[in-house]
Amino acid sequence: PQMDPQIGGSSKRFMDFPYVSAPHRDLMVELVSTMESRLESSLLPCTLPQDVQYYHNHTGTAHACLHIRSGLKPSLIDFMLGSWLHCELPAGALNITSLSTYLSPLTDAPNFLMELIQSSPTSLVFILDLPPRKDLVLHPDYLQTFYEATQLNRHRQLLEKIPEVRPYSSSSLYIRFLVSPTAILVRIETGGTERMEEIVRHHVSSIAKEVLGTWLDWCACGERDMGEADRDYVAKRDRMIKQKTIEIDLGSSLPRLFGEEVAARVLAAIQEVFN
Amino acid sequence: PQMDPQIGGSSKRFMDFPYVSAPHRDLMVELVSTMESRLESSLLPCTLPQDVQYYHNHTGTAHACLHIRSGLKPSLIDFMLGSWLHCELPAGALNITSLSTYLSPLTDAPNFLMELIQSSPTSLVFILDLPPRKDLVLHPDYLQTFYEATQLNRHRQLLEKIPEVRPYSSSSLYIRFLVSPTAILVRIETGGTERMEEIVRHHVSSIAKEVLGTWLDWCACGERDMGEADRDYVAKRDRMIKQKTIEIDLGSSLPRLFGEEVAARVLAAIQEVFN
């Protein structure tokens, strides 16, 4: 049934990543496939409405796919969320792809978070982190287990050696505090598109795959010994993060890019999964 | 009584800051004076042993002063700690000056922290922050009160516009997580000493004085409404920070620069104030 009028004749699919460069697309497909195949037994199918799995604005200048799979209950997985977004803006095309997975309160191990924000073919913001789920100041043992023993810092150090890479600072103080001390938050600016594709293929991809491997092996691998109070604390902190992340990130950008009506529909669908 | 043989004939005093440039010294003297005069009614005199207030190594290549004043009990102040350190190293002279004040569990407002690490006349690491005393992820209202409403981020943005300023990342993941999202953590590298003195006089000094003013007016200004559980939490978190900071920072650098014996004496005196 063609209830939803499609711009250009057909709906777009999540795994197509239709607007980004080949190495960028290859990376996203590999990360999502690895994540889904490793966590398959804990994941429910994506039950988002069709007009949230793919949505666009009235004029057809902005398109996006959203792919959310909730975790089975009980399992280690709260949900995984993948997305892409393409938007023609006066300054050029904006392309954002993201993949994140939140764990359940059966563990306090870090979540997984990756986002690639391409504001032009020669400018890319690369965000990759295992955001902590406890206050690291009060729990240095947690810092040791998940960040020091896993040597996550070496990826950051590798990237810093590439001349086109500069630190990136989120404009939101909350987001800035949410990430771990080993977070990769960089802006890559190249002289040409070929060099950008080379950096994505050789550096961004290998680092993202390694960090996902670390997360799957060390974080998404089993329950952690926690008391009832600990589980309540982690659940409360997770809820706060989900609420604030929507408010700061999507809550401000979606209405701007897709209009109030589309944004409200998409945000309501996300809220439903988050609650 | 001349029990402690002094290199060069006389002991050195904290407020002299004898080894740093004039603008660096002027800044430290002004910050310490402002801090002490504003908090005077809550501060006890410095009771450190003479050989901890000033200490040096056997060969006379490393000198340091330490100035710690505990807060009256009950008061908002846990302690204030000022220090300078001078060390002749093969690569050149290392000069560190610092000023920090920890608040008591009568408030959960942020502490004050400043450190200037000069590894050569043309290289300076500038650390300035009001480190939070709660988990900001769980308490966005705290972030709003102390970091957003105070517009602390603008100092960081001002500094980033100076071409000689680059971000600085502590090698300790724990220290990196301890600071707030508005923390100034930069390395300044200049072509000559005159330009460095200019940057210290015009930018570093004005920012440091403004942040100290913000801290005195917004943080060190009164009790905060907290339950018993909150006070216990803050006290526990503060203890952890003090313990880890000594372990990571002084515990590794002092033995290297001053020898085991001097380091043990100084660390024991600091531990006594911290407990």
Interface residues (C-beta under 8 A of the other chain):
Chain A: D135 L136 V137 L138 P140 L143 Y147 E148 N153 P167 L173 Y174 R176 F177 L178 S180 P181 T182 K236 R237 M240 I241 K244
Chain B: D135 L136 V137 L138 P140 L143 Y147 E148 N153 P167 L173 Y174 R176 F177 L178 S180 P181 T182 K236 R237 M240 I241 K244
